[in-house]
Amino acid sequence: MGTQSHFVAREPVRISLPEDPEQWIAIKPKLSVGDRNALYTAMVAIEDNKSEIQVGRYLSVLLEISIVDWHLLGEDGQGIPINRAIIAEFDPDDPLIEAVQEEVAKRNPFGKKKAAGVTI
């Protein structure tokens, strides 16, 4: 009988496009329980003892949590630093960003598991 790891793998997955392999984004291979908690927490705003889900934050926060490294170049050919402000400026229709979003979604199929009776 083999052993099974109960933890998410840590080796990042690099995503690039065939036409520009020098620019890439590395993501976590899968979000952990803590990552998912951080994602859900970041999407909830509480004001006057009422909670509100901020669906509009989902994509930004998901990318912030998923991306661990990158090698992206600006128009001047210089490397672009990794930070939240840059992630928020990504073009969601850019082919590399689309590929990253698709890979993150494929590796993290939300809405299929139940925890304490709640679909997550």
C-alpha positions as CSV (number, residue, x, y, z in Angstrom):
1,M,0.0,0.0,0.0
2,G,1.5,3.4,-1.0
3,T,1.6,6.5,1.0
4,Q,-0.5,9.5,0.1
5,S,0.5,13.1,0.8
6,H,-2.2,15.1,2.5
7,F,-0.6,18.4,1.4
8,V,-0.7,20.4,-1.7
9,A,2.5,20.1,-3.9
10,R,4.7,23.1,-3.8
11,E,6.5,23.0,-7.2
12,P,5.3,25.9,-9.2
13,V,3.8,25.4,-12.7
14,R,5.2,27.7,-15.4
15,I,2.8,29.0,-18.0
16,S,4.1,30.6,-21.2
17,L,3.0,31.0,-24.8
18,P,4.8,29.1,-27.6
19,E,5.4,32.4,-29.5
20,D,7.0,34.0,-26.5
21,P,8.5,31.4,-24.1
22,E,10.8,33.9,-22.5
23,Q,7.9,35.6,-20.7
24,W,6.1,33.3,-18.2
25,I,4.0,33.3,-15.1
26,A,4.4,30.6,-12.4
27,I,1.4,29.5,-10.4
28,K,0.8,27.3,-7.4
29,P,0.0,23.8,-8.6
30,K,-3.2,23.9,-6.5
31,L,-4.7,26.1,-3.8
32,S,-4.4,24.9,-0.3
33,V,-7.2,25.1,2.3
34,G,-5.5,28.2,3.7
35,D,-5.3,29.7,0.2
36,R,-9.0,29.1,-0.4
37,N,-9.8,30.6,3.0
38,A,-7.8,33.7,2.1
39,L,-9.7,33.9,-1.2
40,Y,-13.1,33.7,0.4
41,T,-12.1,36.1,3.2
42,A,-10.8,38.7,0.7
43,M,-14.2,38.7,-1.1
44,V,-16.3,39.4,1.9
45,A,-16.9,42.9,3.2
46,I,-18.5,43.5,6.6
47,E,-20.2,46.8,7.4
48,D,-22.7,47.5,10.1
49,N,-22.8,43.8,11.1
50,K,-23.8,42.9,7.6
51,S,-21.6,40.8,5.2
52,E,-21.5,41.4,1.5
53,I,-19.8,39.3,-1.1
54,Q,-17.7,41.3,-3.5
55,V,-17.7,39.1,-6.6
56,G,-15.7,41.7,-8.5
57,R,-12.7,41.1,-6.4
58,Y,-12.6,37.3,-7.2
59,L,-10.3,37.4,-10.3
60,S,-7.8,39.8,-8.8
61,V,-7.6,37.9,-5.5
62,L,-7.5,34.5,-7.2
63,L,-4.5,35.7,-9.3
64,E,-2.8,37.3,-6.4
65,I,-3.0,34.1,-4.4
66,S,-2.1,31.8,-7.3
67,I,0.9,33.6,-8.9
68,V,4.2,32.9,-7.2
69,D,6.7,34.2,-9.7
70,W,7.0,35.6,-13.2
71,H,9.3,36.9,-15.9
72,L,7.4,39.6,-17.7
73,L,8.9,42.5,-19.7
74,G,7.6,46.0,-20.1
75,E,7.6,47.9,-23.4
76,D,11.1,49.1,-22.5
77,G,12.4,45.6,-22.3
78,Q,12.9,45.8,-18.5
79,G,11.5,43.3,-16.1
80,I,8.2,44.1,-14.3
81,P,8.2,43.6,-10.6
82,I,5.6,41.3,-9.0
83,N,3.0,43.1,-6.9
84,R,-0.7,43.4,-6.4
85,A,-1.0,46.7,-8.3
86,I,0.6,45.1,-11.4
87,I,-1.7,42.1,-11.2
88,A,-4.7,44.4,-11.0
89,E,-3.6,46.1,-14.2
90,F,-3.4,42.8,-16.2
91,D,-5.5,42.7,-19.4
92,P,-7.9,39.8,-18.9
93,D,-8.0,39.3,-22.7
94,D,-4.2,39.0,-23.0
95,P,-3.4,35.4,-24.3
96,L,-0.9,34.8,-21.5
97,I,-3.3,36.0,-18.8
98,E,-6.1,34.0,-20.3
99,A,-3.9,30.9,-20.2
100,V,-3.0,31.5,-16.6
101,Q,-6.7,31.9,-15.7
102,E,-7.6,28.7,-17.5
103,E,-4.8,26.7,-15.8
104,V,-5.8,28.0,-12.3
105,A,-9.4,27.1,-13.0
106,K,-8.5,23.7,-14.3
107,R,-6.4,23.0,-11.2
108,N,-8.9,24.3,-8.7
109,P,-12.4,23.2,-9.6
110,F,-14.5,25.1,-7.1
111,G,-18.1,24.2,-6.3
112,K,-17.6,20.5,-6.2
113,K,-16.7,19.8,-2.6
114,K,-18.8,20.0,0.5
115,A,-17.5,21.0,3.9
116,A,-19.9,20.9,6.8
117,G,-22.8,20.8,4.4
118,V,-21.7,23.9,2.4
119,T,-20.7,23.6,-1.2
120,I,-17.2,25.2,-1.7
